[in-house]
Amino acid sequence: MGDTGEGVVEQIDGVITLDGEIYLVEMKWWNKPLGTGEVSQHLLRVFNRNCARGILISYSGYTNPAVVTCKESLSKMVVTLCTLQELVLLLEREDDLKDFSGRKCKLQ
């Protein structure tokens, strides 16, 4: 709640610590690929927390402009885009999330 009762000011789906770094996690269950506006909201949350990083998980993927927006932000912050399917496969294989995130950032 905000100071003056305006309701929820900000909602973050999760926070994890990975190799000493704080990651803000956002999950979107939309039936269409996420666009620039949707990824920009999460990028702003991450940017406003100095030294935080971001993970954005989408059920439906991302539009090309959204991917470009995230690529451009890599000069200022670390952000990982992934789909729910990629995350499920990662967990099933018991793969390393840190390595996965590093590989994803290089691909973006």
CORJOJO-V858409 format. One record per backbone hydrogen bond with DSSP energy under -1.0 kcal/mol. NH is the residue of the N-H (numbers start at 1). CO is the residue of the C=O. Records with the same first field share a line. If there is no record, write none. Layout:
# CORJOJO-V858409
NH=CO, CO
This chain:
# CORJOJO-V858409
2=7
5=2
14=25
16=23
18=21
21=18
23=16
24=53
25=14
26=55
28=57
34=61
39=35
40=36
41=37
42=38
43=39
44=40
45=41
46=42
47=43
48=44
49=46
52=49
53=22
54=78
55=24
56=80
57=26
58=82
59=28
63=34
67=63
68=64
69=65
70=66
71=67
72=68
73=69
74=71
76=73
77=73
80=54
82=56
84=58
87=83
88=84
89=85
90=86
91=87
92=88
93=89
95=90
100=96
101=97
102=98
103=99
104=100
105=101
106=102
107=103
108=104
